[in-house]
Amino acid sequence: MRARKVCLIGDFAVGKTSLVSRFVHSTFGEQYLTTVGVKIDTKEVCLPSGDSVKLVLWDIAGKSEFAPIDTSYLRDAAGYLLVADGTRVETLHSAVELQASVERQLGRVPFGLVLNKADLEDRWALDRNRLAAVDLRGWRVGRTSALNGNGVETAFAQLGAQLMHET
Amino acid sequence: MSGGLQSLRQHINRILTRQTRPLYLVVDDTLRLVEWRGDGSHYGLESLQAGAPLDERLAPILPIDEQETRAHAWRFVQLAGAPPCHVHVIRLDGGWGVAMLDAGAEHAAQLAQQQSTHELLLLRREREALIAELEQANRLKSRFIAGMSHEFRTPLTSIIGYSDQLREIRPDDRETQHHLNAVGRGARYLLNLVENLLDQARSEIGPLQLHPGACELAEISTEVEQLLRPVAGQRQLSLAWWFASDIPARLWLDAIRLKQVLINLVGNAIKFTEQGGVNVEFDWQDGRLQVAVADTGPGIDEADAAVIFEPFRQTAGHNQAKGAGLGLTISQALVQAMGGEVRLNTRKGEGSRFEFSIDAPAVRGGRGGEGGSLADKKIVIADDDPDLLELFRLWLSSAGCRVETARDAASTLEIARRVRPDAVILDLDLGGDDGAAVAAELGAGERHCKIVILSAAPNDPANERQLPDVIDARWTKPISRTELLRGLAALIADTG
């Protein structure tokens, strides 16, 4: 089984590390702990077709106003998952901007967008118009909660299926 | 000393090796391990074996393109259960060389700094979101207060207007006059309170609006005196008005706002003075009106004086303190809007003196058409409140006007077409109809009448409404009989 490199990209504190932790280890830490550099983990995903794909997940330190994303970590990625925090509208803007710059580097490879922290949906700052604007781009958009796990498997599995489909 | 440099290099290499615990890996082009040196388990790479495939987590650090010859370095790479390390990759003949160097100490330092930076950023964003939420709630509250204050104006117009009307009907009945005076004073006190609340709400939404015009200072002071003299009388206080001799007869200022400031300052002075009295002094110089309100009250201590213009403050130690605590705040805001600043001179036990000066250029010339007759003038007045409609009809009829009344848009337009009036006075809210739309229709085509808006909704950001430019005058309720007739006369009277 061939492993495929998938990068997780987004603003700091949107929950990239928590998503990986939920997906790979079925755990969730309440305390926010920033990522420096990149954390690498793997997980095999079974697809509806019966195939399996091994994802090598590169959880890259998030972007902040003081530190851009280190794009050298993106090299040779087969796909990527953009992560935004539903309670912070600016993280969605960031995800949209990041997608453009990642595409410039990697070309058109499979990717998805997840709006994380779905367990806090009553506090989301994303109105219908903003979400509709993302839909209009034709992106695959998922809602995830690293806290309770909702949508997490699906988001990674869908990206895995896209990766299999592309190769 | 021969070999000294070499010894030094060896020493440093030993230190660096101890600190960074390098692991060297050589893999072939199929990513199978050829050889290695160092402790693989330190980096989470257990049981390294020649010929075995490279750990799949590390595999992506090697370029897919075998022609890639550039050396590459990855900083702070962290595999599960291993310390963060820096990874260096070079191209070898038929394979790759990979070096892993422990970067735990460097990572820990950067992590601590980045963690505190991110936590601060998150706190700042939370605070900004909270502030935005509070500001929104405050705007809603201000709009609510503005809306409620507006609702107060219509019934207050009725109370003040009808008590004035009754006083005129029974001028010789002293007991009735006394009772009606009390009703009028109470209503005007309430009106001032409402005005203050409304202005406080307005000032939180946007700057206070002024509507300056030509007015007589004597009239303003007389109205304030009529309102407050009975209150001073009840407390056996003197209330004296002093005018410098060179104040022009007519000044250009917002009379309603100046009256509001005077009612607040003089009313406060009376409220807090136990014996003696209150002096109000006016002077005028270089286009500015100077006003002082001085009392023989208990004075204000330094701590209270420092915060006295802040909203909802009541000075400590006054058992008779009452009201909303907005009078001085609003007065300061109004005086500032009029180009001045209220200043307080006071000492505990020695009375208080509030002083301010405002822009008030002299107005040359007479009153124009104000003295003319309204006899036989045809007036249409439209208001959805039947009590107010009747009151305005009484006032206008008493001046000799021929009055027609209407309560909605259709009948207003029908009457206006039929009688061809000299003036149409419109409320903005005509039941479910829009008075501004009626004004626009009346003003379209050939104009034969003056159009006046008389509304309880003041022209402020909380009640923004685009009015058509056909309107000749805009007045705000409550309005007195004198104000109504004088305003109308200025628009349409025969001056002979």
Interface residues (C-beta under 8 A of the other chain):
Chain A: A3 K5 F12 A13 Y32 L33 T34 V36 G37 V38 K39 I40 D41 T42 K54 V56 W58 A61 S64 E65 F66 A67 D70 S72 Y73 R75 D76 A77 R88 A125
Chain B: E56 R57 L58 A59 P60 P63 I64 H72 W74 R75 F76 V77 Q78 L79 A80 P84 H107 Q110 L111 Q114 Q115 T117 H118 E119 L121 L122 R125 A129
